[in-house]
Amino acid sequence: MKNYMVSIILLIIGGCSYDMQTYVDKPRTLLMDPLTVEHNKELDALEESYLKKEIGYDEYLQQKSILEEDYIRDVRRRERRIEDTR
C-alpha cells in the first residue's frame, strides 16, 4: 500500500512538471490571455491575406472592424461573468 501511494505521488509530480515545462521555457505564455491571443492570430491572418493581395482594402477594413467588434463583445461578456461571480 505504501509503495502504491509513493508511486501515485511520483506520477502526479512528474505529470505536473511535464506540463509546466512549457511555461518554464516560455514564461510569457503563462500570462497571456487566450482570448487576446486568438484575436491577434485572427488579425494577423487577415492582415497577411491583405498583404498578399487576396482581399482588397475595403474588405480588409470591413473584416477588421467585425473582428474588433467580436473581440470587444467577448471581453465584455467575460467581464460580466466575472462581475456576476463576485
N, C-alpha and C positions, 0 to 999 in steps of 0.2 A: 504494500500500500504506500509506503514511504517513497519507494522508487517511482511509483506511478505519479505521485504528486510532484516530485522533483522533475520528472520528465515533462509534465504539463507546464510547469513554471518555466522551464528552459525553452519549450516551444513557443510560449507566449512572448517571452523576452526576445527570442530570435525573430519571431514574426514582426514584432513592433520595431525592432532595429532595422529589419529589411525595408519596411515601409518608410521609415524615417530617413533612409539613405538619400532619397530624392531631395528631401528638404535640407539635408546636410550639404549636399553637393550644390544645390541652388536655393539658398535661403529666401530669396525674394518670392519663390513660389508659395511659401507659407503665408505670406502677407497679401498675395494677390486675390482680388475679388473675382470669383468665377464669372459673374455677370459682366464685369468690365472686360475681362479677358476675351469672352465670347464676342462682345460688342466690338472690341478692337480688331479681332480676326475678321469679322464681317466687313468692317470699314476698310481694312487692308485689302481684302478680296475685291471689294467694289472699286477701290482706287486702282488696283492692279488692272482690272478689266478696262477701266477708263484709259489708263496709260498705254495699254496695248491696243487702244482704239477699237475695242469690241463694242463699246457703247459711246454715245455722244455726250456732250457736256450737260445738256438739258436733262437727259435721262440719269446721268450721274448725280446731279443736284437733287432730282426728284427722289431717287432711291436713297440718297444720303439723308434727306430730311425724314423719310419714312423710318430709316434705321434709328435716327436720333429720337424721333417721337416714341418708337417702341422701347428704346432704352430708358427714356425718361419715365414712361408709363410703368415699366418693370421695376425701376428703382423706387418709384412712389408706392407701388403695390407692396414691395418688400418693406419699406419704411412703415406703412400702415400695419402690416403684420407684426412688426417689432413693437410698435406702439400698443397694439392690442394685447400683447402678451405681458405688458408691464402692469 
